[in-house]
Amino acid sequence: MSSLSINQQTVPFSRPPSPGRQRKLGWVGLGNMGYLMARNLAKGKRDGPPLLVWNRTPSKSEELQKELGTLVRIANDLTDLVEQCDIIFTSLNEDAVVKSVYEQFAETLKSKPASNMKIFVETSTIFPSLAIQLDSLITTLPHCHLVTSPVFGPPATADKAQLVIIMSGDYRAKKEVAHLLVPSVGRKVLDLGGNIIKAPTFKLIGNSMILGTIEVLAEGFTFADKSGIDPSNVLTFVQEMLPAPNIVNYANRMAHDNFDGTTGFSIDGGIKDASHIRHLSTKNDVPLPAIDVAYQHLLTARALHRSAQQAGTTNLDVLDWSGMVAGARVAAGLDAFDSTKHKYPVQEAND
């Protein structure tokens, strides 16, 4: 298969013409996902100016610069970044933070309008209505375009540049961005058209399927525990019968009580996403009972983790959302986070 046909399968746009000058790229937000995506984007640039980065906590920017050297430069502030860059990526944790950052972008560009095409790429998981607000802020400014571009995959997938990238918005802007991100940051782009809300909507739909899968895993592992089946056997079953990397990753975490959220997706992020999913499904009159149960287990797991922190019985600063299995466990009378305490004799069922 030729490289052209492979590229057409992964990027649904023809390659854009070369710009008259090299694009300057900027990145805002260096959390668990943003750091890895920004790193891979900077490493994937074959030439041109270094990636300009900004993070609320300067140490993350300094860490990335230390890792990549001259491939990265740290912006003084958001104003500095938006004035200098032609394509700006944002990866932020909360809707309120996203809105605040884009309001700062808009204020800067009102006082100093762009003279060339400027593209903003919002990669965060946001509620769809926020995309409309961002679009109103950005596209009313001269030469400015917005692309909503959330991604699918945990940090381990981002680390390997194997994310699936969703896009909606201006066609020309999407074409420019898609060829920057694949293969440097992700392995495939899905184009959802020109309506700016479609990508964040699809992101929540996809996350509902992932969250529902994690809930089923949590219930399955708990069912096995109460039935006297070792979790290693459940993990083997998942590896053999449901061998998707993300499913195996979450099953492995549950099997080994590995709930460190600093290397995964935090329970707070999971609760935020579950809240968005439930809000959107309610708005569209779509019952999602599995998500309702998952939401309850997420809340229970967070409450248990906070209690353990207050009691000094856990070393985990951040709980991964796979820790929602704690909710299923305590409902079944098991220990929340330590499956080694689940050993007990199992009564034989009566025929």
N, C-alpha and C positions, 0 to 999 in steps of 0.2 A: 504494500500500500504506500502511495506517495506521501511525502510530507504535507503536500497541499490538501489531499483528501482527509488526512488525519486532522489538520488544522480546521477544516470546515466542519468536522464533527464536534470539535471542542469549542469553537468560537463561531457563533451564527452570523457573523458579519464579515464582509470582505475587508482586507487590510486598508486602512485609510491612507490617503496620499501623505507623503512626507511633509511636515510643516515647514514653513519658511525658516523657522529657527527652532532650536532645541527646547522642548517643554521643560519647565521647572516644576518639579513635583514636591508636594508637601503632605505631611501626615500628622494628624491630631489624635492623640489617644493611644497610649502604649500599655494597655492592660494585658491580660493573658493572651488574648487573640491579637490585639492591635500590635503588640511588640513583634510577634512572629510574622505577621503579614507585612509590617513595615520593613522588617529585616530582609525578608525574601524579595520584596519589591526593590529595595536598594541594591541587593546583590544581583538581581536580574537585569538591572540597567547596564547596558553594554558601554554606554558613554554618556556624556552630558553632565550637567551640574549634579552635585550630591543631593540626596534626599534631605529636605528641610523638615525637622520634626519639632513637635511641641507636646509636652505632657504636663498636667497640673503638678505632678510630683517630679521635680527636675532629675531626681536620681535615676529614673527610668530612661530618660533621654541620654543621660551621661553613660549609663550602662550600654545602651545601643551604640553610642559613638565609640566607646571603648572596644566593643566587639567588632565594629566595621571600619573604624578609622575614618579615612577621607571619603568614604561612601556616604557619610551622614554628617549633617551640620545642624546644630541646635538653634532654633529661632529664639529671638529675644522674648517675643510674646505672640499672641494671635494676630495682632495688627501687622507685625513684621512678616509673619508667614503668609497671610492672605494677600499682602501687597506684592510679595516677591514671586509667588507661585502661580502657575497656569492651571494646574490640576491639583485639587486639595481633597485628600481622603480623610474621613472622620470615622473613628471607632470608639464609641463611648458607651457607658453602662446604663445610663438612665435617660428617659425622655426629657426631663427637665434640663439636664446638662446639655443634651443635644440642642434643644431650643435656645438655650443661653449662648452657646458657642456660635450658632448661626446668626443670632441677633447681633453678636459682636462683629461677625463677618460683614453683615449688611450695613451696620453703622460705619465701618471703615470704608466700604466701597461707595457709600453715599457721599462721603466727604472727599474721597479720592477714587473716582470711577475708573474701571478697567478700560484700557485702550485696546486690548486684544481678548480673544476668546478665553474665558475662564470657566472651568468645569469643577463642580463640587460633587463628590462621591460619598454618599452616606451609607456606611456599611453596618451600622448598628441595628439591633432588633428594636423597632419602634412601633407604636400603634399607628395604623395607617393614616388616621386623620392628622397626625403630626406632619406627615409627608406633605400634605396640602399646605400647611402653614409654612413649612420650609420652602416649598416651591414659590409661594407668594413673596417670601422674603428675598429669594435669590433671583428668580427669573424676571422680576420687574426691574432689575438693575441692568445697565448696558453690558452686552456681550457675555452675560452670565447664564449658565445652565446647571441644572441639578439632575443627577442620576441617583436613584435609590438602588443600592446594591448590597443587600445583606448576603451572608454566606452560610453554608451548611458544613458542619464539621467541628469537632472539639480541638483543643490546642495541639494534640498529637498529630492530627490531620493537617492543621495549619503549619506545623513545623516542617512537614514533608511537602508543602505546597500542593496538597491534594484536595483543597476545598472545592465545593460546588458553589458557583457564584450566580446569584439571581439579579437580573437588571430590569428596570423600567425607567422610562423617561425619554429625553430627546435622542433621536436616532443617531445623529452624527456624534454626539457626546458619548453615547454608549459604544459606538464603534472605536473611538479613540481609547476609551478606558478598557474595553475588553481585551485589546491586543497588548495592553500594558500588564494586565493581571494574569493572563494565560500565556505561557506556563509558569511565570515567576511566582504567583501567589496561589493559583488554583488550577484545577485540571479541566474544568468545563464551565461554560457560561450558558444559562438559560435565559432567553429573552422573553419578557412578559409584555412587551409592547410599550406604547407611548404614555399610557395612564400611570402617573407617578405613584399611585397607591397600590398598584398590583404587586410589586416586589415585596413590600412589607406585609401585605396581606398573605401572600404565598409563604413567606417566612413563618408566619404564625401557624398556618395550616401544616407546614412541614414539621414545625416544632411540636405541634399537638400530636403528630404521629410518633415522633421520637419520645415525647413524654409518656404517651400511652404505652409504648413498648417498655420503657423503664419501669412503669407501674406493673406491667404483667411480669417482668423479671422479678421485681420485689415480691410480688405475691407468690410466684413459683418457688423462689428460694425459701420463703417463709413456710410455705406448704411442705416443702421437702424437710426443713428443719423439724417441724412438728411431727412429721411422719418417720423420723429416724433415718433419713437419707442424707449422707454426707454432701456438703455443698460442692465438693470437687466433682462429684458425679453429675450434678446439675450443670456445672461449668462445662464439662466434657460434652454433655448433651447440646448445649448452646453452640459450642465450637463446631460440632458435627452437623447439626440440623439447622442452625440459624447463623451461618458463618459471616455475616456482615461485620466488618471491623468495629463499627461503633457499638453494635449490640454485644459483641464479645468483650469489648473494653468495659462496658458497664457491668456485665456479668462477672468479669474478673474482679472488679472493685468490690462487688457484693460478696463474692466467694471468699475474698481475703480481707474483708473489713478495711479496705483502702479508701478512705473517704476524705483524703486531703484535697481540698478545693483549690489550693494554690497551683496545682498542676492540671486542673480540669475546669468545670463550670460551677460557680458558687451556688449555694442553696438560695441566696438572695436573688441572684439572677434567674434561677428557676422559678421562684415565686413570682417575680415580676413578669416573666414570660407567660406563666400559667394564668396570671391575672389578665393580661392582654388577650390571651386566647379565649378565656371565659367571657370577657367583655364583648369581643367580636362575635362570638357564637351566640350570645344573648341578643345582640343587636340584629343578627341575621336569623333568629328563631331556629337555631340548630342545637338540640340537646347534645351534650358531650359528657355522658355519665362517667366514662373512664377518667376524663380530665378532672371532673369534680372530685373523685376519690383521690387522684394523684395530688391535687391541690391540698386536700386535707392532710395527706401523708407528708407533703413538703412542710407545711406549717408545723405539724407535730414534730418532725425531725429537727427543725430549726429551734423549736422551744426546748426540746431535750438537749440539744447541743449547747444552747445558752445556759441551761441549768448546770450542765457538766462543767462549763467554763467557770461559772460562779462558784462551784464546789471544788474547783481545782482538780477535777478527775479526767481531764482531757488535755492533750497537747496540741490539738488541732485549732489553729486560728480561724481557718475558713473551711466550712463543711461543703463537700461536693454534693451536687444535686442527686447523685446516685445514693447518697445517704438517706434519701426518702424511704429506703427499705426499713429504716428505724420505725417509721409510722406503722408499717405492716407488721413488724415484729412485735411491738408493744401491744398492738391490738390482739395479737395471738398469744400474749403472755410470755414473750421472750425478751431477753436483754436487747436494748436498742442498738448498740454499736459493737458488742463483743460476742461474736458467734461461738467462741470457745466455751461460753457459759450455757450453751444450748444442749449439752449432753445430758440425756435422761432416758430411762427405759421407756420403750414404747409398748403399749398394751396391744396384744393381738386382737384383731377385729373378730367379732363373732360372725360365724357363717349364717 
